[in-house]
Structure formats: structure tokens, C-alpha cells
Amino acid sequence: MGIVRKAVITAAGRGTRQFPATRSIQKELLPMVDRDGVTKPTIQIIIEECLESGIEDICIVVSPGGAAAFQQHFARLTDSERRVFKNKAWALEQADALRRMQERITYVEQPTPEGYGHAVFQAREFVGDEPFLLLLGDHIYIAGGKKRCAEQVIETYNVARCAVSAVQQTPDDKLHLFGTVQGNPLGSDPPIYDITAMYEKPTIEYAAEHLQTPGVKRGYYLCFFGMHVFPPTIFDCLQHHIDNNLREGGEIQMTSSMDMLRSQERYVAVETRGERYDMGVPFGYVETQAALALNGVDRTEMLAALLRIVAKSAATEPFGHIG
């Protein structure tokens, strides 16, 4: 199989958990102050993750008519906008970067909301016969070292030459939130596992019986990190589930097709050095912004601000007695 030069980002969801903000703006376009101190929509931060990890072409899966909002963000500056920013070199540099990103982006529509696996399937023609990186449009990743999280996963694919899912050791009280895998450790650094089983959002009881992995600390399991590299054969598995109307919770899910792929060919997991943040829920949005600030150019100021806020909050008695 060839090199990983394509990425697929799913962004077709309605963003209902961020309502009413998402009534007027696509969830993936909600703004964040990135680590470089520049305010960007979430999708741009994810695209930069891809490009800085060696990806050349990106497909964004959108809802019907959903491409327009993204295209507007990445479009060239109008003449009037350029006049506004004519003395702001940093803004013109950002605008040029947006234009270069736009040249690398393709949009495909998911005609009806039939699940994550169904959304990914819409990118089949874009992917063709190449391996590809898959990311969620509402997850931001902060690496624990110099290598981007996506770069780590791609490097694992370059070694294993098979499907790769990024995973993270996760406590059992969080299993209801994530797909979980069991694997045989290969004694590598970073830790890589041959996947032997996977299950979407297992109960603690099921995981304890079926999904424990040697070498993973007690009470923890290997859960999906929201980032994968797949060979194009994943689309055959998705096609099977779509043609046979094999659904879970009324939708064409991704994990069932991933498990089918695992049963047919080698599939590994890699423990990624970094953290994932889900900005698609209210607290996750706040947590994501805090993490970006604490890992960015404004780290010192952010720490000082947090200390002030915590000190003032601790000194306040919102339910004090009236004498």
C-alpha cells in the first residue's frame, strides 16, 4: 500500500449538544484561540494537524448544502477585506494560509444523517485505492511531544502497513463513552498492539471479561482516540453493512465495519502520546480552549488568570447566610 497523503474529516453532524450556538454556525466552525494565539474555527485547527503531519489532500464530509459555510471561511479575501487588513501583516499571512488550505480541500455530502460509518463511506471516491487518515471534525489533539498526534499514527502505519487506530489508556468509568479494543502488545515504543477484539462503548462487566489487554494498568482499557489510518478495504466493509442494512441504534456505525476489517486482515492500535479534546459538548468546549491556552504562547498569562479566578471563586460564598 502507498503513503498516507489523504485525510477525511467528518463534519456532517447537526451539533445539537451545542445548541443554540449551532443554530447559526456549524459546530466545526465554532472559534478557538489556538496555541499560536490566533483565533481560528475548530476545523482549521484540525486541518493544520493534517497538513503538518504530511497530508496533501483533505476531504470534509458535510450535510447537504453544508460546504458553503466552510468555503466562505477558506475563500480569498475580497478587495474590501484586503483594504481593512492592509496594515496588518499577520492577518494577510493568515489569509494566504487559508487560501492555500482551500486548494487542498474537497467537499462531499452525506445526503441523509445515517451514522458515522455512513458519513465516512461518502468519501470512497475521494480516497480511491489509497490509505487515508480519518479524523472527527469536533476533536482537537494536543501532542505530548514534538510530533503531532496524526504524525504518530501515520508513522505507525508506515511501519505496520495495515489499519491503525490510535488508542489511549482510559479508566473503566469512561468506557461508556468510547469504543474499546483488546490487543497483544508487540513490545514496541510507542506501544503497539495487534488488535484481537473491539467493542463499541462496553459495560465495565463486559470489558473486564473480554477486553483486558496485557500490560495495561488495572482498571484501565485501550479506548479509541478518534484518529485512524485505514486501507481502502474499509470501504468494502462499510459497503457490506450499508447493502445489508446492518445498523446499531438505527445507524450505520463505524466500529462494526472496523471489527469486520479486523477479522479479515491485520489491524493494530498505537498508544498516542498526547490528549484528545471534544469541543462538541459544552464542558468539552471550555476544556479544549483551556488546554490550547495552557499549551500555547499565552501559557504564563493563562496560568496567572486561572489562579486569580480560582482564588476569587474560593473566597466567594454564593449561598451565604443573611443575618
N, C-alpha and C positions, 0 to 999 in steps of 0.2 A: 504493500500500500504506500501511497505517496506521502508527501509532507502535509502538515496541517496548515493550510493557508486561508481557510474559510471558517466563518463563525455564524451561528444562528442565535438570535436573541428573541425570545418570545415576549410580545408586548400587546397582546390582544385582549387582555382582561379588562373588566369594567372598573376595577379599583373601588369596589363598593365599601371596603373597610376604611377607606379614606374619604368617604362622603361626609360633608358636602363639597370639600375642596375639589374632588374629582368630577363634580358636575360640570365644571367649566374648563378643566385642564386634565389631560391624560396623566394617569398616575406616574408613568415613567418620565414625565416632563416636570414633575414637582422639583423645585430647585434645592440644591445643596451647596454649601460653601466647601469646596474641595480642599485637599491638603495643600495646594499651592496658593490658597487664599482667594481663588476665583470662584464666583458663583456660577454654577452650571446645572442644567437639568440632569437628573439621575442617569438617563440613557446615555448622555455624553460621557459621564464618568465610566460607565460600563464599556462603551466603545473604545475609550482610551486604554482601558485594561486590555482589550483585544489587540489594538494596534501596537501597543508597547510590548506585547508578547509575541509579535511576529505575524499576526493575522493580516491578510491583504484585503479580503473582501468580506462584507458583513451583510447578512440578511435579517431584516427585522420583520417578524410576523405580527401583523396588525389586524384589527377588526375592520369590517367594511367601511371604507372612507377614512380610516384612521391614519393613513400615511400623510395626509395634508398637514397635520399639526407638526409632525416630525420634519417634514420637508421645509416648512416655514422657518423652523429653528436653524436648520443647517444651510439655508439659502444664502446666496451672496448678499452683501449689504446693498440696499438701494442707494441711489445718489443722495437722497436727503439724509439717510442714516450715516453715510460716509462723511457728509459735511458736519454732522453732530460730533463725530468722533475724530475729526481731522487733526486735532491736537492731542489725541490720546493714543500714543503709540501702542500701549499694551492692549487696548481694545481692538485696534486694527490687526494686531498679531493674532488675537483670539478669533477675529472674523475670518482671517485667512486660514486658520486651522479648521474652522467649521467648514469652509468651502472644500478643503482637501478631504475631510471626512465624508462629505456629501458624495464625492466622486466614488467612494468605496461602498456606498450603501445601496442595497436593493430592498424593495418592499414587496411582501406577498401578503395576501389577505386570507384570514381564516373566515370562511363565509358564514359559519354558524358556531356558537360557543359550545363545542362538544368535548372539551377537556384538553389537558396539556399535551397528551400524545397526539391528538388530532391537530393541534396547533403546530407541533413540530413537523408533522407529516406534510404540511403545506410547503415546506422548504425543500422538498425532494428534488424538484427540477433545478433549483439553485445549486444544491450540493453536488448533484451528478454522481460520478463514481469516485469521489474523493472523501477522505476522512474530514470531520469537521468538529469544531468546538461548539458546545451548546451551553448557553447561559440563560438565566432568568432576567427579565427586564426590571425587576424590583429588588435585586440583591446587589449590594456593593461589597467588594472584597478588599481587605487591608492585609497585605503580606506581613509575615513575621520576620522578613529579611529583605535582601536586595532584590530577589526575584519575585516578580508578580505571581499571584496565585495561578493565573491562567498559564503563565510560562512554565510553572512547575508541573502542571497537568500535561501540557504538550510535551515536555521533556520526558515524562514517564511514558507517553505514547511512543515517542521516538525510540525508546529502549525496548518496550514490551511488544510494540507493533500489533496491538489489539485494543479493544474497547477499554477505556479508563474512566472510572468515576472518582472524583475527589471525595474523600470522607474525613470525618473528624470524630474523635472520641467524645461521646456525648452521654451524660448521665441518664439513668433509666427513667427518671421522672419527665424527661423531654421526648421520650420515644413516640408519643402520640402526635408529634409534630413532623417527624421525618421518616423517610424510607431508610431501612437499616439492612446492613449486609453482614454475612459471616464469611470469613476468609482464612486461608492458610498463609501465615507470614513467610516471606521469602528471605528474611534476614538482611534486608537492604536499608540504605539510608538515602532518602527518606523511606519510612516503612511502606512497603508494597505488599499486597495480599492477592493471591489467587482467590477470586470470589467463588464460594461454594453454595451460597443461598442468599436470597434477598426477600424482603417483605416490606410492604408499604404501611407505615405507622402501626407497628405491632404493639400489643399489650406487653406489660412487663413480664407477665407469666409466659407468654409465647416466646418472647425474646430469651428469657432465662433457659428455656428448654431447647430452642432451635437456633439461636443466633449468637451465642457466645464465641468469641474469637480468641485463640491462644495469644497471650502476651498483652491483651488489653486489660487494663486495671479493673478490678472487681466493681460491679455496679455500673460499668460503662460499656457502650457498644459503638460500633462503627456506623455512623449515620451520614447520609448524603450531605454534601457541602453545597450542592446547587450548581455544580460545574462538571462537565463531562467532555471527553473526546470519543466520538463514535465512528466506526467504519460505516460506509453507506448501506451495509446489510441491515442496519437497524430499521431502515425503511421497509424492508421485506416483512419484518416482524410487526411493524405498525400497520402495514397493508393487510396482514392476516387478521389482526384484531378489528380493523375497520370493515373488511369484507364479511367477517363473521359476526359483526355487531357484538363483539366481546367487550362489555363495559363493566365498570365498577362505579357505584354511586351514580349511574346514569351517564357516565362519561367514558371516553376513550383515554385511558390513563397511560402514562409513560412507563411506570415501573413494571407493569405486566409484560410489555414488549421488551424491556431491558432484561427481565428474567428469562424470556424466551431466547433472546440472543445469548445469554449466559449458558443456556442448555445446549446451544449449537456450536459455540466457539469460545476460545479463551477470552476471559474478561477479568480485569484486575482493578483493584482500588488502591489509591495512594493517599496517605495522610498528608494533607497540605499544610504547610507552615503559614498560618495566617488566620484571619477571622472573617466570618460572613455576617452581614447585617441586612435584615429585611426591612426596607423602608416602606413596605406595602401595608403596614399596620401602624396605628398612631404612636404607640410607645417605641416601636422599632424605628420609626422615622426620627424621633428625638434621639434615640440611642445611636443611630447611624451618624447624625450630624455631630454628636458629641465625640464619637470615635474619630471622625475625619478631622475635627478640630484638634484633638489631643495627639494626633499623628501628623500634624501639619505645621505650617510656618508660624501659626499663631498659638502654638502649644503653651508657651510660658504665660501669655495673657489669658488663655483659656483656663489654665490651672488656677491662676490667681482669681479669676472671675468666679469659678466654681467654689473656691474656698470662701469667698465673700458671701455667695448665695447660701451655701450650707450653714455658715455661721449665723447669718441673719435668720434663716429658717429655724435653726435650733433655738434661737433666742425668742422666737415668736410663740405666743400661746393663743392659737386661734379660738380655743374654746375656754378661755379664762373665765373665772367666776366674777360676777358683778356683786360688789359689796353692798 
